[in-house]
Amino acid sequence: MERCYGKTMILLVLLAISLFSAIILAFAGDWKYAPEVNILGSALTCAAAFALALQVYLHGPFTAGNNFFFVDPFNVYLTVLTAFVSMTTAIFSRRYMRIERQHGRVGPMRMRFYHAMFQLFIFAMLIALLTNNFGVLWISMELATLATVLLVSLYRTPTAIEAAWKYFILCGVGIAQALFGTVLLYFAAERVLGVGGNALLWTNLSQVSSQLEPTVLRLAFVFLMVGYGTKAGLVPVHNWLPDAHSEGPTPISAVLSGLLLNVALYALVRCKSLVDISTGTRFAGNMMIGFGLLSLLVAAFSLLRQKDIKRLFAYSSIEHMGIATFAFGLGGPIATFGGMLHMLVHSLTKSSVFFSVGHASQMHGTQEMSRIRGLLRGNPAVGWGMMLGVMSLSGMPPFGLFASEFLILTATINQMPLLAIPLLIGLAVAFAALFRRVQPMVAGATPPWQTPLTAANIPVFLHLALAVLFGLYLPPFLSRWFEMAVELLR
């Protein structure tokens, strides 16, 4: 009883920190030390997430709050990742947003709004990951959408407001599809579990998944795939993502690509495991393979056409979410392990790249790639951060994305050899496109309009160091963590 009480307290503390931080910053978000409060709240959330992960590692999955919460190796690893990246993003945003305020792009009220919404966004994602109820999962995803819509429009320019409306409308339609899929899931479950909220609990559904009506589950997954696929940025429901990235503040681009897309994919993977057992077929997996492969190919070729640096890396996020979706759709221990590793390293790398991109844009006063030149000479730390980040995103060794893509490709050759051809084409095109676009920006002479600045380099190189570490050596505790999650998802 004491052990269960201790786990529940850690979980509640984890959620309470970000919520209370949001409330405090809503009233004092433009205070002199508001960025430090934002960092402190994120750091405490990260510490609580690690404590929760330790409990799962030592004692296994558990439920809490009268079965309202459920924690297992799969969602707790994403919880730690979310808390860690939000902490490093808060550290980066302290210096980045200070420069934005000095340039007059944000004022006191918008700074308060930014800090409060940042913490509310983190709270919504943690609820989505840790809830045991599919209905609450949908609600928390909607809350995360509303928070990020407001953050995307922070600069209040016509293009920013247009991007925010596009994000709101497309994701609103998508989340409505997910709601209908959730209703169908409840319709299938109530015949077995009875009327009430218990019919939407993941722990209950997983126990009776073989008894659920297969036809209803198939239809439910179609709507869930479209709905949560929109949030994950999968083609063809991806159009909101490049605009939101290019117009919102760079720290928000980092958490959108590094965190929110993962949470949407997490919801899909949870639903897939129910459909697989209920139908006894590869229906859900094949649908994820199709969406994933289409996303990879469309994004890879779209990289060649981009002129805005943040849109470039937005399409890179679509590419990598396509790869992870493909891996989870393929299934099996190797592909699932590779998909989890891919989500981890992509989140670390993409957020670090956006950190470098943000400072590069501030130095040159533009996001147009044609006007960003000579980063290695103008600010070596920013230039190397971007170059190493692109090497990681391209899947070059010794970075972790090379290891994850190798595992996914190996599983593809073993299970569906013909699909290895389009997979390799997409990876090769994305590799070439990224280097073609980024090499001129980091090399060459420094242009006269480049202005010096003091960059926040610690988060960039910390993330890249972890990306290298996970490519060369996966710590035993992390490997065991992933293996336990793979067992749950098989």
N, C-alpha and C positions, 0 to 999 in steps of 0.2 A: 504493500500500500504506500509506504514512504517513497519507494523508488518511482512508482507511478505518479505520485504527487509531485515529486521533484521534476519529472519530465514535463508534466503539465505546466508547472511554474516557469520552466525555461521557455517553453513554447509561448506562453502568454506574455512573458517579458519581451521575447523577440518581436512580437506583434505590437506590443504597447509602445516600445521605444520609438518606432517610426511614426506611429499615430500621434503620440504626444509631441514629438519633434515638429510634426506638421502643424499642430495647434499652436505651439509656442512661436514658430516662425511666421505663422499667419498674422500674429500681433507684433512681432519684433524682427521681421525678416529683413528690414533695412537698417537694423542696428549695426554699429561698427563691428561687432564680433559675431554677426549672424552667420558668415561663412564658416567660422570656427564651430559654432553651434551645429551647423549642418554636418560638418565633418565629424564632430563628436557623436551626434546621433547615429550617423552611418557606421562609425567605428564600434559603438556599443551594439548595434544590430548585428554587425559582423561577428563580434565576440559571442553573442548569444547563439548565432547560427552555428558556429563551430562547436559550442557546447551541446547543442541539440544533435548535431551530427555524431559527436562522440557517444552520446547515449544510444543512438541507433546502431552504431558500429559495435558497441559492447553488448547491447541487450536485444537488438533486433527491432523490427517494426512495432509500433504501438498506436493505439487510439487514445484520444483525450477529449475532455469537454463533452462528456456524454455522447461519444462517437462523432462529435461535430468535426474534429480534426483527425487526420490520419497521417502518420509519418513513416516512411520506409526509405530504403537506400536510394530509390530513384528520385523522389521529390526532395529529399534532404540534400542531395548533392547539388541540385539546381537551386535550392534555398541558400546554400553556402556560396555558390557562384554569384547569385543575385546580390547577396549582402556584400560580398567582397568587391565586385565591380562597382556597386553603388558607392562604396566607401572611397575607392580610388577615383571615381568620377567626381565625388564631392571635393576631394583634394585638388583635382585638376580645375574644377570650376571656380575655386576660390580666386585663383590668379586670372583665369580666362574672363570671368564675369567682371572682375575689377577693371580690366582693360576695356571691355565693352562699355562699362559705365563711364570711363574716362573719355571714350570716343563719343559719348552722348547717345548710344543706341538703346540704352535702358535707363530709366529713372528710378527714384526711390520706391514708388508703388510697384513697379514691375519687378524690382529686385526682391521685395517682400513676397510677391506673388510667385516668383521663380522658386525661392527656397521652400515655401510651403507646399507647392505643387510637386516638387521633387520628392519630398518625404512622403506625401500622400500616394504618389505613384509607386514608390517602393512598398508601402503598406499594402496597396491593392495587389501587387504581384506576389507578395508573401502569402496573403490570404488565398489567392488562386492556387498556389502550389501546395499549401498545407491543408486546405479544406477536404473533408471526406465526402462532401455533398456536391453533385454535379450542378445543381441549381445555383449554389453559392459560387461555384467556379465561374459560371456564366455571369453572375452579378459582379464579381470582382474583376473580370475581364472588361466589363462595361465601365466600371469605375476607373480602371487603368486607361481605357480609351479616352474618357472625358478629361482626365488629368493631363494626358499628353496632347490632346487637341488644344487645350488652353496654352500649353507650353510651346507648341509649334507656332502659335500666333503671337508669341511674346513680343516680337519687334513691331507688330501692328502695321507693317507695310502692306500695300495691296497684294503683293505676291504671297506674303506670309499668311494673310487672312484667307486668300484663295486656297492655299495649300491646306490650311486647317479645315476649311469647309469640305474640301475634297476628301481629306482624311476622315472627317466626321461622317460624311454621307456614305462613302464606300464601306467603311468599317461598321457603320450603323446598319447598313443593309446586310453585311456579312454576319454581324452578331445576331441579327434577327433570324437568319438562317440557322445559326447555332442554337438559338432558343427553340425553334421548331424541332430541331433534331433532339434537343433535351426533352421536349414534351413527348416525342415519340419514344424515347428511351424510357420515360416514366410510364407510358402507356403499356409498353412491353413488360415492365417490371412489376406493375401493380397486380397483374394477374397471378404472379408468383409470390410476391412479398406483401401484398395487401395495400390498401390505400394509406397514404401518409408520407411524411418526409423520409421515412426509412427506405422507401423504394428508390431513392436517388443516392443512397450512400454507396460509395465505391466498395467498401468492405462487404456489404450485403450483396451487391450486384456480382462481385467476383465469385462469391460462393455459389450462386445460382445461375451463372452465365450459361451453362449448358441447357437450362430449362427455359430460357427466354425465346420468344418467337423469332425465328431467323429472318423471316420476311420483313418484319417491323424493324429489326436491328439493321438490316441492310439499308432500308430507306432512311433510318435515323442517321446512319453513318454518312450517307450522301450529303445530307444537310449539314452535319457536323464538319465534314471535310471542306465544304464550301465556306462555312462560317468561320471556323478556326483557321482554315487555310488562308482566308483573307487577312486575318491578324498576323499569320506567319509570313505573309508576303509571297505566297506561292502564285506562280503564273497559272491562269490568266487574271487573277483577282489581286494583282500586285500594284496597280497604278498609283495608289496613294503613297507608297513608300518612298520613291525617289523625290517627290515634291516635299514631303514632310521632312526628309533629311536635309534637303538643300535650303529650306527656309527657316527651320528651327535653330535654336542655339546648339552649338556643337556638343556640349555635354548631354543634351537630350538625344541627339543623333547617336551618341555612344551607347546610351542605355536602351534606346529603341532597338538598335541592331544587336547589341550584346545581351539583352535581357528579355525584352517583351516578346521577340520572335520565338525565343526558347519556350516561354510559358505557353504560347499558343500551340506550339508543336507538342509540348508535354500533354496538353489536353487531348490532342489527336491520338497520341500513342496510348493513353489510358483507354480511350474509346475503342481503339483497334483491338486491344487484347480481349475485350468483351465480345466483339463481333466475331473474332477468329474462333473462339470457343463455341459460341452460339451456332454459327453457320457451319463450322467444320470445313470451311473453304478458305481460299486466299483472296476473297473478295476485297476486304479492306486493305490488305497488303498490296494487291495489284493496283488499287486506286491510288495509294500513296506512291507507289513506284511511278505511275504515270504522271502524277502531278510533280513529283520530285525531278524526274528526268526532263520534263518540259521546262520546268523552272531553271534548271541548270543550263540547258541549251539556249533558251531565249535570253537569259541574263548574260551568258558568256558572249554572245554575238552583240548584245546591246552595249557591252563595255566599250566596244570599238567606236561607238558613235557619240560618246559623252564629251561635253565641253566643260561642265561644271564639276569640280573635284568632289564635292559631297554627293552629287548624283552618281558619280563613278563608283564610289564605295557603297552607295545604296544598292546598286545593281550587283555588286560583289556580295552583299548580304543575301540577296535573293538567290544568287548562285549557291552559296554555302548552305542556306536553308533547304534548297532543293536537294543537295547531296545528303544532308542529314535525313530528310524525309524519305528519300530513296532508300537509305540504309535501313531505317526502321520498317519500311514497307517490305524490303527483302526478307527481313527477319533472320532468325538463326543466331547462335551465340557470337560468331565473329562479326557479322554485320551490325548487330545491336551494340556490341562493345565498341565497334568503330564509330557508330552513330553517336554514342554518348561522349566518346573522346572528342569527336568532331565538334559537338556543341560546346564543350568545355573550352577547347583551344581557340575556336572561332570567336567566342565571346571575349576572351582575353586579348586576342590579336586585333579584332575589329575595333574594340574600344580604344586600344592604344593607337591605332592608325587614325581614328577620328581625333584623338588628342593632338597628334602631330598636324593633322589637316587644319584644325582650328587655329593653331598658332601660325601656320603657314599663311592662312587666309588673312589673319590680322597683320602679319608682316607686310603683305603685298596689297592689302586693302581690297581684295577681290577673291572670288571663288573660281574665276575663269582660269583653267589650266594653262592657257596660252600666255598668261601674264605672270604666272608663278615660275620663277627660274632661280637657279643658283642657290638652292637651299643648303647644300653642303658647305658652301663658302660663306653665305650670309649668316647661318646659324647651324653649325655642324650637328648639334644635338637634335634639332628638329629634322634636319635632312637625313641623318642616320636613322632616327626613329621611324620616319616614313619609309625609307628604303628597306630596312629590316622587316618592318611590318608587311610590306608588299611581298617580300620574299617568303614570309610565313603564309600569307594569304594565297600565294601561288602554289603552295604545297612543296616547297623546296626543303630538302633535309638541311640541318637537323631539326627543323621545327616540328611541333606536334601534329600539324595538319598533314604533313607527309605521312606520318605513321597512321593516322586515321583514314586517310584516302587509300593508303596501301591495303589496310584491312578491308575496307569496303570493296575495293577492286578485286581483292582475292576472293571474297565471299561471292561477288558477282560472277566471276569466272567459274567458280565451283557450282553455283546454283542456276544461273541464267547466263551462259556464256555470250549469247548474242547481244545482250544489253551492255556488255563491257565495251563494245565499239562506240555507241553514242556517248557513253560515260567518259571514255578516253578523249573523244573529240571535244566534248564540253570542257574538260579539264585543260586540254591543250590550248584551245582558243582563249579561255580565260587567262591562262598563264601569259600568252603572248600579248593579249590586250592590255593587261595591267602593266607589264614592263614597257610596252610601247608608250603608254600614257604617262607613266611616272618618271621614267628615266630623264626626259628633258627638264622636268621640274626640279630634280635634285642636282643635276649636273649643270655645267656652263657657268657663265659669269653672273655676278650679282647685278640685277637691274637697278637703275638709279632710284626707282620709287620704293624699293624695299626699305622698311624701317626696322631698326633693332628693337628687340623686346626680350624680357627675361621669361623664359618658358618654364612651365611646370613639367619637368623631365622625369621626376621620380616615378609617377604612375606609368609613364610610357615604357620605361626600361624594366620596371618590375614585371609588367605584363609580358613583355618580350622574353625576359629571363625565364619566366614560368613556361612560356610556349616552347622554349628550347629544352628546358628540363623534361617536359612531358614527351618530347620527341626522342630524347636520349635515354631517359630512365623514368619509369612510372613507379612511384613509391609503392611499396607493398600494401600499405593501408588503402591507398586509392585504387589499386588494382583489385583488391578484395572487395572494396566498396562497389566497383563497377560489376564485378562478377555476381555479387548478391542481387544487384539491380537486374542484370541479364536473366538470372534465374526467375525473377518475378515476372519478366516480360515475355518469356518464351511461350 
